[in-house]
Amino acid sequence: MAKKVKRFIVPIFISNQGCPHRCIFCDQKRITGEEKIGPESVERIIKTAISSKRFSKQQGIEVAFYGGTFASLPLSYIKELLEPVKKYIEDGIVKEIRISTRPDSINEKVLGILKQYHVKTVELGAQSFDDNVLRLSKRGHSAEDIVNSFYMLKEHGFKVGIQLMPGLPGDTKEVFRKSIEKTLELIPDMVRLYPTVVIKGTELEELYNKKLYRPLSLQEAIDMCVEAVLALEMKGIPVIRIGLMNSESLVKNIVAGPWHPAFGFLVRSRVFIEKCVIPQLKKSKIKDKVVIFINPKVIPLLRGHKNEGIRMIEEETGVKIKQVLADDSILEENKIKLEAV
């Protein structure tokens, strides 16, 4: 089976540009460390990507505008940002463009421009499908706005992503579970999960300092994201990002919350163990000691952070793992072979 080539994504951060107001959790400038972006910057970033060792014309690149509310920018400015990308699309260098935006920024006029400039993917910063959570976070839109925007984008032929933030004010494990259930109903093309962290200079920091907001613990955030990933990917919805991107500007401004530089790995390890390892071990009826043979690429997922994965498997199954051995003959990364000792 031919290996799927991962697209070279070139991120362009537009910070808070286009945002109609500030949500209580947000300070995009502190998160991304980026200043205002203009067409010259877009051109420069693409040229830098093309000169990178990662670039191949056959694979091409995907230009992704992150941060802010792209579809709420002035229409003339949207065109200014997309215009430098146009020639690279015509030359076959840029294969796709994606943007992220608020659900209430979508309208027919904006969608017409996005299609004109070959935007293929729109990620909606939904954050939650609970109206109370949205109100407490000062999002300025409702859950119904998310659903309406989603279907409008789909009708126009866009790929649509959903971004969710477990742990916002008013959110609970049960409330977040309902947001996942709504996401499952919509069947987006992709999902991102960003557990809420408290950033300096935000209204959420004020609430935290006044003890009016309690962020999720690291373990709570992992548990919620593991449950979400299992449910979403079981339905064929890929989760393409778990946790905020690690950057110096972010780390030095985190006040509290479930931050870990390898948060996505912690979740993925648990997902792999719960989905692939524990069921096969239980099915094997092995009760004592076992050697696990596995595709070498996924050994880190099985072992987990500081071998926490091994301990979790042993506690869950009662079986002692004697060895974990790489086996290149096991081509499927979700399969293991077991040998009783």
C-alpha positions in Angstrom: 0.0 0.0 0.0 1.4 3.4 -1.0 2.3 5.7 1.8 0.2 8.8 2.0 2.4 11.9 1.7 1.7 14.5 4.4 1.0 17.9 2.9 3.5 20.7 3.7 1.4 23.2 5.6 2.6 26.8 5.6 1.0 28.7 8.5 0.3 32.5 8.3 -0.9 34.0 11.6 -3.2 37.1 11.4 -3.5 37.5 15.2 -6.7 39.3 16.3 -7.4 40.8 12.9 -11.0 40.6 12.0 -12.2 39.8 15.5 -15.3 41.9 16.3 -14.5 41.8 20.0 -12.3 40.0 22.5 -13.4 36.6 23.9 -12.4 36.2 27.6 -9.8 33.5 26.9 -8.1 35.1 24.0 -4.9 37.1 23.4 -3.9 35.9 20.0 -0.8 38.1 19.9 0.6 36.5 23.0 -0.3 33.0 21.6 1.2 33.5 18.1 3.7 36.3 18.7 2.9 37.7 15.3 2.2 41.3 14.3 -0.1 42.5 11.6 0.3 40.6 8.3 0.1 42.2 4.9 0.4 40.9 1.3 4.2 41.4 1.3 4.5 39.2 4.4 2.4 36.5 2.7 4.6 36.6 -0.4 7.8 36.4 1.8 6.4 33.4 3.9 5.6 31.4 0.8 9.0 32.1 -0.8 10.7 31.0 2.4 8.6 27.8 2.3 9.5 27.1 -1.3 13.2 27.4 -0.5 12.9 25.0 2.4 14.3 21.4 2.2 10.8 20.2 3.0 9.3 21.6 -0.2 8.7 19.4 -3.2 6.7 20.7 -6.2 5.0 17.3 -6.6 3.7 17.4 -3.0 3.1 21.2 -3.0 2.2 23.3 -0.1 -1.0 24.3 1.7 -1.3 27.9 2.9 -3.2 28.2 6.1 -4.4 31.5 7.6 -4.7 30.9 11.4 -5.8 33.2 14.2 -8.2 36.1 14.1 -11.4 36.0 12.1 -10.4 35.8 8.5 -14.0 36.1 7.0 -14.7 39.2 9.1 -11.8 41.1 7.6 -12.7 43.9 5.2 -13.4 42.3 1.8 -10.6 44.4 0.2 -8.1 43.1 2.8 -9.2 39.5 2.3 -8.4 39.9 -1.4 -5.0 41.5 -0.6 -4.0 38.5 1.6 -5.2 36.0 -0.9 -3.9 37.7 -4.1 -0.2 36.8 -3.5 -1.2 33.1 -3.2 -3.1 33.1 -6.5 -0.1 32.9 -8.8 1.4 30.0 -6.8 -1.9 28.1 -7.2 -1.9 28.7 -10.9 1.7 27.4 -11.0 0.7 24.3 -9.1 3.0 25.1 -6.1 0.2 25.9 -3.7 -2.4 23.0 -3.7 -4.9 24.4 -1.2 -5.7 27.3 1.0 -7.4 27.0 4.4 -8.7 29.7 6.7 -10.0 29.8 10.3 -12.8 32.1 11.2 -15.8 32.7 13.6 -19.1 31.0 12.7 -21.0 34.3 12.6 -18.6 35.7 9.9 -19.9 33.5 7.1 -22.1 35.1 4.4 -22.7 34.7 0.7 -20.4 37.6 -0.3 -17.4 36.3 1.7 -17.9 32.8 0.4 -17.9 34.1 -3.2 -14.5 35.7 -2.6 -13.1 32.6 -0.9 -14.2 30.4 -3.8 -12.8 32.9 -6.3 -9.3 32.7 -4.7 -9.4 28.8 -4.4 -9.9 28.5 -0.6 -10.8 24.8 -0.1 -11.1 24.5 3.7 -12.8 26.7 6.3 -12.2 25.9 10.0 -14.9 27.2 12.3 -13.9 28.3 15.8 -16.9 26.8 17.4 -15.3 26.3 20.8 -18.5 24.8 22.2 -22.1 23.9 21.2 -23.4 25.0 24.5 -25.1 28.4 24.5 -24.3 29.0 28.2 -20.6 28.3 27.7 -20.6 30.6 24.6 -22.3 33.4 26.6 -19.9 33.1 29.5 -16.9 33.1 27.1 -18.3 36.3 25.4 -18.2 34.6 22.0 -21.0 36.8 20.7 -22.6 34.0 18.7 -24.9 31.0 19.4 -24.7 27.3 18.8 -27.3 27.7 16.1 -24.9 30.1 14.3 -22.3 27.4 14.2 -24.7 24.9 12.7 -26.0 27.4 10.1 -22.5 28.4 9.1 -21.5 24.8 8.8 -24.3 23.8 6.4 -23.8 27.0 4.4 -20.1 26.1 3.9 -21.0 22.6 3.0 -23.6 23.7 0.4 -20.9 25.8 -1.2 -18.5 22.8 -1.5 -16.0 23.7 1.2 -14.3 21.2 3.5 -15.2 22.3 7.0 -13.4 21.8 10.3 -14.6 22.4 13.8 -12.4 23.7 16.6 -13.5 23.0 20.2 -12.1 24.2 23.6 -12.9 21.9 26.5 -12.7 23.6 29.9 -14.2 27.0 29.1 -16.2 28.7 31.8 -19.4 26.8 32.4 -18.1 23.7 30.6 -18.1 20.3 32.3 -17.3 16.8 31.2 -21.0 16.2 30.5 -21.4 19.6 28.7 -18.4 18.9 26.5 -19.6 15.4 25.8 -22.8 17.0 24.3 -20.6 19.3 22.1 -18.9 16.1 20.8 -22.3 14.5 20.2 -23.3 17.6 18.1 -20.1 17.4 16.2 -20.7 13.8 15.5 -24.1 14.7 14.0 -22.6 17.3 11.7 -19.7 15.0 10.5 -17.1 17.7 9.8 -14.0 16.9 7.7 -11.7 17.5 10.7 -11.6 18.6 14.3 -9.1 20.4 16.5 -9.2 20.2 20.3 -7.7 23.0 22.3 -8.1 22.6 26.1 -8.5 26.0 27.6 -5.4 27.5 29.2 -5.3 30.9 31.1 -3.2 33.5 29.2 -1.8 36.7 30.7 -3.8 39.8 30.0 -7.1 38.1 29.3 -10.4 38.5 31.2 -10.1 34.8 32.0 -6.9 35.6 34.0 -8.9 38.1 36.0 -11.6 35.5 36.8 -8.9 32.9 37.7 -7.2 35.3 40.0 -10.5 36.1 41.7 -11.1 32.3 42.1 -14.2 32.6 39.8 -12.8 30.2 37.3 -11.1 26.8 37.8 -9.2 25.5 34.8 -9.1 21.8 34.0 -6.3 19.8 35.5 -4.0 18.1 33.1 -5.5 14.7 33.8 -9.1 16.0 33.4 -8.1 17.6 30.0 -6.5 14.3 28.8 -9.5 12.3 29.9 -11.9 14.5 28.0 -9.8 14.6 24.9 -9.2 10.9 24.9 -13.0 10.3 25.0 -13.6 12.8 22.3 -10.9 11.4 19.9 -12.2 7.9 20.4 -15.8 8.9 19.6 -14.8 11.2 16.6 -12.4 8.8 14.9 -14.6 5.8 15.4 -17.0 7.7 13.1 -14.2 8.5 10.6 -13.7 12.2 11.7 -10.0 12.9 11.9 -8.7 14.9 14.8 -5.9 16.8 13.3 -4.6 18.8 16.3 -4.8 18.2 20.1 -3.5 21.0 22.3 -2.0 24.5 21.5 1.1 24.7 19.4 4.2 24.9 21.5 5.9 28.3 21.2 8.0 30.5 23.4 5.5 33.4 23.2 2.8 31.1 24.4 4.7 29.3 27.2 5.9 32.4 28.9 2.4 33.8 29.0 0.5 30.8 30.4 -0.8 31.5 33.9 -2.7 28.2 34.6 -4.5 25.3 32.9 -3.7 21.9 31.4 -0.6 22.9 29.5 2.0 20.2 28.5 4.4 20.6 25.6 3.5 17.1 24.5 -0.2 17.2 25.3 -1.2 15.7 21.9 1.2 12.8 22.5 -0.3 12.1 25.9 -3.7 11.9 24.4 -2.7 9.8 21.4 -0.9 7.4 23.6 -4.0 6.8 25.7 -6.1 6.5 22.6 -3.8 3.9 21.1 -3.7 1.9 24.3 -7.5 2.0 24.9 -8.4 1.4 21.3 -5.7 -1.1 20.1 -3.8 -2.7 23.0 -6.1 -3.3 25.9 -8.9 -4.9 23.8 -6.5 -7.3 22.1 -4.9 -8.3 25.4 -8.2 -9.0 27.0 -9.3 -11.0 24.0 -6.1 -13.1 24.1 -7.1 -14.4 27.6 -3.4 -14.1 28.7 -3.4 -13.9 32.5 0.3 -13.8 33.5 3.3 -12.4 31.5 3.4 -11.3 27.9 5.7 -10.2 25.2 4.2 -7.6 22.8 5.4 -7.4 19.2 4.5 -4.2 17.5 5.2 -1.9 14.5 8.3 0.1 15.6 6.7 3.4 14.7 4.1 3.1 17.4 6.3 1.8 20.3 6.4 5.3 21.8 2.6 5.4 21.9 2.4 2.0 23.6 5.1 3.0 26.2 3.6 6.4 26.8 5.2 9.3 28.6 7.8 7.9 31.1 6.4 4.4 30.5 3.0 5.5 31.9 1.4 3.5 29.0 3.0 0.3 30.2 1.7 0.9 33.8 -1.7 1.7 32.5 -2.0 -1.5 30.5 -0.8 -3.6 33.4 -3.2 -2.0 35.8 -6.1 -2.4 33.4 -5.5 -6.0 32.4 -3.6 -7.5 35.3 -1.0 -8.8 32.8 2.7 -8.1 33.3 4.4 -6.9 30.2 7.8 -8.7 30.0 9.0 -7.0 26.8 7.9 -4.8 24.0 9.7 -5.8 20.7 9.7 -4.1 17.3 8.5 -6.3 14.5 8.8 -4.9 11.0 6.5 -7.6 9.6 3.6 -6.0 11.4 2.6 -3.4 8.8 -0.6 -2.1 10.4 0.1 0.4 13.1 -3.0 -0.6 15.1 -2.1 -4.3 15.3 0.0 -6.1 17.8 1.1 -9.8 18.3 1.1 -11.3 21.7 3.2 -14.1 23.1 2.6 -15.6 26.6 5.7 -16.1 28.7 
